[in-house]
């Protein structure tokens, strides 16, 4: 009996020590995430401008459904999501497969070169791409060298969106490649050698070995990329300033303008933020369910 009591006491002591280590992180999460989230939701139920706010119930959420600007920036954001994320993830997987080849020389140099863009400052890389695609920029100089007229990349809504997509792919492909490369290095090379002996082509190895074994990693990168794209801000602000018109403005850019420019409307901004949170949660849930079925 005494031994049992001692065992229970030691077990309880270890549990208390564990909870003691968890307590600071738990308090930090509560005060830095949950509390601001609750305050933000309460703010989304307020109407008015500046600090002159009154309770308005769901008026801000009803306004979102009728707001033509919200619909426009919502389309822009999902356009980036649908086009950029699949291209980026496929390219990252291809690059990871190439760099995982044990016969490739200077792999460390190539890996570093491809990963470096994601370490670049968001403002800096936006400015670089802006200078590349200006009227007298490098891209137009190359186009003119072939005898073709220069393109006003930022004057047309579709070419401006294209520039943002190119910039996003350039910056984030290397980041996702690292995840895939780590996953590939956990796959025994003998599996590929056995498949090769059985007559499997590189494409068959990719679709029947690599992708199935990397499914958890692919799902993770898809969710992170979706979340990041729906919160896209810097490229819209620094690269195109949301133009021409509002053709490249994203949801986060619109929320920023509503909150901090002209006549601030914090309640409406908070409501739009919660709509984005719900959309991200739904898409993540769908992606996880689809991934589980496959």
N, C-alpha and C positions, 0 to 999 in steps of 0.2 A: 504493500500500500504506500509506504513511504517513497519507494522508488518511483511509483506511478505519479505521486504528487510532485516529486522533484522533476520528472519528465514533463508534466503539465506546466510547471512553473517555468522551466527553461524554454519550453515551446512558446508560452505566453510572453516571456521576456524577448525572445527573438522576434515575435510578431510586433511587439511594441517598438522595437528598434527599427524594424522595417517600415512601420507606419511613421515613425519619427523622420526617417529619411525621405519618405514620400510627401510629408506635410508641407515643406517649403515649396516644392514644385506644384502641389495641388493648390495652395493658396495663390501662387503666382498665376496659375491658369484661371482660377476663379476671378481674380481681380483684374487681370489683363485681357481676358477673353469673354467669360460669361457675363460679368457685370457690365462691361461696355456694350455687349450684345443686347442685354435686356434694356439698358438705357437707350440704345439706338432704336429698338423696337418701339419703346414708349415715345421717342421723338418722332417716329414715322406716323404716329397718330395725332400729331400736332399740325395745325395749319397756321400760316402767317409768314411774315418776312422778318429777317433779322432776329432779334430777341423778343419780338412781340408775337408770341405764339399762344394759341388757344386750342383746346381739345377739339378735334374734328373727326374722330372715329376713323372710318375707312375712306375718307374723301381723297386722300393722297393716292391710295391704291386704285380708286375709281378713275382718278385723273390720268394715271399711267395708261389705262386702256384707251383713253381718248386723245392722248398726247401724240401728235404726228411726228414730233422731233424724236421722241422715245422710240417710235416704230422705225424711224430712219436709222438711228444709231444701233438699234437692235439688229437690223438687217446687216449693217456694216460689220458688226462684231461676229455674227454667225457666218458671214461670208468668209472672214479670215479663218474662223474655226474649221469650216468644212473644207476649204482649199488647203490651208497651210499645214494643219496638224497631220493629215494622212501622208502628204508629200514628205514632211519632215521626219516622221517616224519610219517610213519606208527607206528613205535615204540614210537615216541613222543605222538601221539594221543592215543595209548593204555595206556601209563603211565598216561597221563592227565586224561583219563576216570577213571582209577583205583584210582587215588589220589583225584578225585572229589567226591568219595563215602563218604557220610556224616557219615556212620557207621565205617569208617576206623579210627583207633587210630594212634596217633603219626604222623599225616599227615605232620606237619611242619618239622619234622626230615627227613622224606622221600623226601619231596620237596627240602629241602636244599641240601641233599646228592646228588640228581640227578642233581640239577642245578650247584653245585660247580665246576664240570669239566670245564665249559665254562668260569669260572673266573680264571682258571689256565693260566700261561704264555705259549704262543705258543712254545717257545724254551724249557721251562721246561718239558712240557708234551711230546714233541717230544723225548727228552732225556730219559724220563721215559719209553716210549714204545720201544725205541731202546734197552735199557738195559733189558727189559722184554723178547724181542725176539732174543737176541743174542744167540750164541751157548751154553753158560753156563748160560743163563738167566732162570727166573722162569718158563716160558712156556715150555722150553725144559726139565727142571728138572721134571716137572709134567709128560711130555710125557715119559721120561725115567723111571719114577716110575711105569709105566704100562708095562714095558718091551719092549717098542718100541724105534726105533732109533731116535735120535734127528733130527730136521729139520733145514736146512740152510735157514732160512726165507728170508734173504737179498741176497742170492746167486741165487735165482730163480726169474724171472720177475713176475710170477703170484702170488707167495707167498708174494713177496715184495709189490705188489699192494694190496694184501689182508690185509697186516699189516696197510698200509695207510688208507684203507677203515675202518678197525676196529677202528683205532685211531680217525678218523673223526666222526664216529658214537658215540663213547664214549664222545667226547668233545662237540658236538653240539646238541645231542638229548635233553638234559636238557634245552638248550636255546629255542628250538622250543616248548618244552613241556609247558613252561611258557605262551606262546601265546595261546596255546590250552586251558590251564587251565583257563586263564582269560576269554576266550570265553565261556567255559562250565559254569562258575559261573554266566554268564548272562542269562543262560537258566533256566527257572523256573523248579524246581524239580518236581512240580505237573504234568508237561508234561510227564515225565518218569513214574510217578505213574499211570497216566491215561492209558498210553500205556501198562503198566504191568497188569492192571486190564482187559484190552481188550485182554490179552493173548499174547502180543508181547514178543519175546525172547530177551535176551541181544543183540544178533547179529542184530535182526530187529530194535531195538532201536538205535543201532549204525548207521546203514545204512539209516534209514528212518527219524531219528530225529537229531542225533548228527552231522553227516557229512553235511546234507543240511544246517543246521543252522550255521555251522562253515565254510561254503564255502568261505566267504571273508578272514577269518584268514588262512585257508589252502592255498588259492591263494597267500596271502602275504608271508607266510613262504616258499612256493615253489619258488617264484621269488627271495627272499633273498638268499635261499640256492643255487639256480642256479647261481646267481651272485657271491656268495662267492666261490663256487667250481671252476668256470671258472677263478677265480683270485687266486687259491690255490698256495701257495708259501712256507710257513714255513715247512710243512710236507715233501715236496720234498727235500728241502735243508737240514734240520736238522735231519730228520728221516732216509732217504735212500741216501742222497746226489745225487739223481737222478738215482741211479744205481739199479741193475747191468747194466752197459752201460748207456743207456738213457731210460731204460724200465719204470722208474717211474717219469721221469722228466715231469713237467707241463709247460704250456705255459708261466706263469709268471716267472718260473725258467729259461727258455730258454731266455726270454727277458732280465732278469737280467744278465745272462752270456754274452749275445750279447752286452749289454751296458757297463758292468764294468769289464770284464775279458779279458785277452789276448789283442786283438786289437779292441777297442770299435767301434761299428757301431751304432751311435745314431739314424740315419735316419731309418735304418732297424728296430730297436727296436721300434721306434715310430709308424712305419707302422703296426707292429704286434699288438701293443697296440690298435690301432684304429680298427683293424680287430676284436679283442676281444670285444671292445665296441659295434660294430655293431652286433656281434653274441648275446651278452647279450640283446641288445635292441630288436632284432627279437624274441628271445625266450620269453622275458617278454611280448611282444605283443601277441604272439601265446597263451601263458598261460592265459592272460587276456581274449582273445577272447573265448577260450575253456571254461573258468570259467563262462563267461557271458551266453554262450549257455546253460550250464548245470544249 
